[in-house]
Amino acid sequence: MAMSKKTYEKAARIVQAWREAEIGEPDVEVAGKTLKVSSAIEEAFVLLFKDDNPRFAEHIFRQACRK
């Protein structure tokens, strides 16, 4: 199933919500790396979307996650 622009936008809003909820919270260890949970979620979406669509614009999605 191909992802739509709406799917990408919803995913970016999920990451944004996690970023807002994490303000002031300590980093966590995920897969041997210390980072914010929102960063791990963002990376998971990037991997999913890249696998679904080779033309996926990763940089645009990552920018949207930080708005």
Secondary structure, 3 states (H helix, E strand, C coil): CCCCHHHHHHHHHHHHHHHHHCCCCCCEEECCEEECHHHHHHHHHHHHHHHHCCCCCHHHHHHHCCC
